[in-house]
Amino acid sequence: MLIQPIDYFLVAWFALAAASTLYVGFDQYRNNPEPVVMKWGFILVTLYMGPLGLLLYVLADKEPRPGEHEAFTSPLWKQGVGSTIHCVAGDATGIILAAVVTATLGLPMWLDLIVEYLAGFAFGLFIFQSMFMKSMMGGSYGENVRRSFLPEFISMNFMMASMAPVMSFLMMGRDMRAMEPTELLFWGVMSLGVIAGFALAYPANVWLVARGLKHGLMTERALPGAKRQHAQMQMQQADASGHGHREHGHDMASRKGSGGHQMRSDATTPQIAALGVVSLIALGIGMAAPANWLNLRLSARDVGGVIMPQGMIMDRDTPADTMRDMAAADPRLVTASYDLAAKGGRDLPFRMENGVKVFELRPSAVRWQILPDVTVDGYAYNGQIPGPRIHIRQGDRVRINVTNALPEETTVHWHGLILPNQMDGPAEITQAPIEPGQTYSYEFTATQHGTYFYHPHAKPDRTQALGLYGALIIDPANSADEVAADHDSVIELQEWLVREGLTYPSMPMDGGMPNFFTINGKAYPSTETIRMKVGETLKVRFIGTNNGFIHPMHIHGGPFEVVARDGEAIPAAARFLADTINVGPGQRYDVVWKAQRPGKWLIHCHIPHHTTNNNVEEKGGGGLMVVIDVG
């Protein structure tokens, strides 16, 4: 599933890479007079580098016209390309294979980099250089290992010096899918890392070829009328001074018996030592520098492929739990979608069992529409945001069975209620978390009455912010204790952070600030209009189901009377008039407003940004606004 804009680019990139690789492979085996190992070198590098590999092949190696390969590939810069190709083909293959294995095993990133370096060096030296190129180099396998060790060591150092920081910063930046081999982004990072590694290794390879320490591009032709074993091998590389080229013709059969093509180097020991030291310094910087900004103690298994919001980028102190808590809801885990007509906060039905009212709650991942053109991927109880309203009576014995269909653990806290401690809901304190697939039953007697609500108490900064909350209304046993009104409206507040099609838990911190706001799961102008007549009264139950912000809620058209706070009725003598009340997280206020004039009157948050949708006004506002239509 493509869930980020970069995913579409990667699909196009890898389609081009596949087409480029097919072309290079076809042309190499059909038209290009080159040893098999170099054919496969260009094929592998094009697979890793996509169209850039194809470009290198066409510019530096593809025979332009029959019989011209030797002259065409003779310039030193092209010989350097050839040398870097067989370096990268071997080293990158080892690095990529190691990256897949270490990610699967869950090794920390610092160890991952070390294993990748060792695997890349070993694959490049012992397999690609010493084994696959043995027929060209001649001599025994052990002799080839000895001769190839130093050039391969220098090339690998420069390559990994560039690949390591590219992989580290891109894998452990914001989109942690880059650490998962099952994700397209992982392979995109590998591709970019190989490109960066090639770029840094290329200058060193040019020098190594010029000094006769490495092979460059080569030509292999079958003589007309001759059998394959009597083919002629043409090899050329820049001479020691970098001017022109040397050509060496060898009969394949005789070359195998005589030790093959022996390179002669004019490089001095101080020159080789200096380049080796510089390569080690570059490697040290490339491997160690990311640790100054990133937490390399984490592994792919720790972060689980999460995507963090813009502005929240990992630093060296960021723990995995922080990243998982702030991560976007994974749209691939959504189990149901609900359009704009779907309403949250509907009364939850119950059944009676031996005098107990039994309710069923099932939290799950859903897609919920808050505006005609805006949906959020969130968590919902019973497919509703807010969750269904539990409406009971003081003195009722209730049992709420909670079956967890979320991709993570949860609990339920009954906010403000007096009940047995083991029913209170804090994870790891009064109960073990409800793991995915498990069911936990809460049972208690409602001894209070008033406006309450329920929400998770396992990672509430994440799961409540993604939509897990619902109203709990308890009618008094004595109806005379209820402050009566002609209409009763529950208003549950929420903030959302939606960026690039992903929904993040909004938090009052850098990178977590919300850009959408909802009342009862919808943003104005999609909030539900309250309809009443002049002279009628409206009880509004403001519930601070929101997580991190205080909302000064204001009603137009005259003051309201505050009759209850946090579920507790205010004595008549202590009630007061107001037109704005600050509703903080967890708070509840019951207010009674009387319609004194006809018209359309607003209930809204008095922070202007909270009455916009992504900072844009629609039809006079947005977000936390509801219209009271008085006829």
HELIX and SHEET records of a PDB file:
HELIX    1   1 PRO A    5  ARG A   30  1                                  26    
HELIX    2   2 VAL A   36  MET A   49  1                                  14    
HELIX    3   3 PRO A   51  ALA A   60  1                                  10    
HELIX    4   4 HIS A   69  PHE A   72  1                                   4    
HELIX    5   5 LEU A   76  LEU A  105  1                                  30    
HELIX    6   6 MET A  109  ALA A  122  1                                  14    
HELIX    7   7 PHE A  123  PHE A  132  3                                  10    
HELIX    8   8 LYS A  134  MET A  137  1                                   4    
HELIX    9   9 TYR A  141  MET A  171  1                                  31    
HELIX   10  10 MET A  176  MET A  179  5                                   4    
HELIX   11  11 LEU A  184  ALA A  210  1                                  27    
HELIX   12  12 ARG A  228  HIS A  230  5                                   3    
HELIX   13  13 MET A  252  SER A  258  1                                   7    
HELIX   14  14 THR A  269  ALA A  288  1                                  20    
HELIX   15  15 ALA A  289  ASN A  292  5                                   4    
HELIX   16  16 ALA A  300  VAL A  303  1                                   4    
HELIX   17  17 ALA A  320  MET A  326  1                                   7    
HELIX   18  18 PRO A  331  LEU A  333  5                                   3    
HELIX   19  19 ASN A  421  MET A  423  5                                   3    
HELIX   20  20 PRO A  460  THR A  463  1                                   4    
HELIX   21  21 SER A  479  ASP A  481  5                                   3    
HELIX   22  22 ALA A  572  ALA A  574  5                                   3    
HELIX   23  23 PRO A  608  THR A  611  5                                   4    
SHEET    1   A 3 MET A 218  ARG A 221  0                                        
SHEET    2   A 3 GLN A 232  GLN A 237 -1                                        
SHEET    3   A 3 ARG A 246  ASP A 251 -1                                        
SHEET    1   B 3 ALA A 336  TYR A 338  0                                        
SHEET    2   B 3 PRO A 363  LEU A 371  1                                        
SHEET    3   B 3 VAL A 374  TYR A 381 -1                                        
SHEET    1   C 4 ARG A 351  GLU A 353  0                                        
SHEET    2   C 4 VAL A 356  LEU A 361 -1                                        
SHEET    3   C 4 ARG A 397  THR A 403  1                                        
SHEET    4   C 4 THR A 439  THR A 445 -1                                        
SHEET    1   D 4 GLY A 387  ARG A 393  0                                        
SHEET    2   D 4 GLY A 470  ASP A 475  1                                        
SHEET    3   D 4 GLY A 450  HIS A 455 -1                                        
SHEET    4   D 4 HIS A 413  HIS A 415 -1                                        
SHEET    1   E 3 LEU A 502  TYR A 504  0                                        
SHEET    2   E 3 HIS A 487  ARG A 499 -1                                        
SHEET    3   E 3 PHE A 516  ILE A 519 -1                                        
SHEET    1   F 6 LEU A 502  TYR A 504  0                                        
SHEET    2   F 6 HIS A 487  ARG A 499 -1                                        
SHEET    3   F 6 THR A 537  ILE A 543  1                                        
SHEET    4   F 6 ARG A 588  LYS A 594 -1                                        
SHEET    5   F 6 PHE A 560  ARG A 565 -1                                        
SHEET    6   F 6 GLU A 568  ALA A 569 -1                                        
SHEET    1   G 6 LEU A 502  TYR A 504  0                                        
SHEET    2   G 6 HIS A 487  ARG A 499 -1                                        
SHEET    3   G 6 THR A 537  ILE A 543  1                                        
SHEET    4   G 6 ARG A 588  LYS A 594 -1                                        
SHEET    5   G 6 PHE A 560  ARG A 565 -1                                        
SHEET    6   G 6 PHE A 576  ALA A 578 -1                                        
SHEET    1   H 5 ILE A 530  MET A 532  0                                        
SHEET    2   H 5 MET A 625  VAL A 630  1                                        
SHEET    3   H 5 GLY A 599  CYS A 605 -1                                        
SHEET    4   H 5 HIS A 551  ILE A 555 -1                                        
SHEET    5   H 5 THR A 580  VAL A 583 -1                                        
END                                                                             
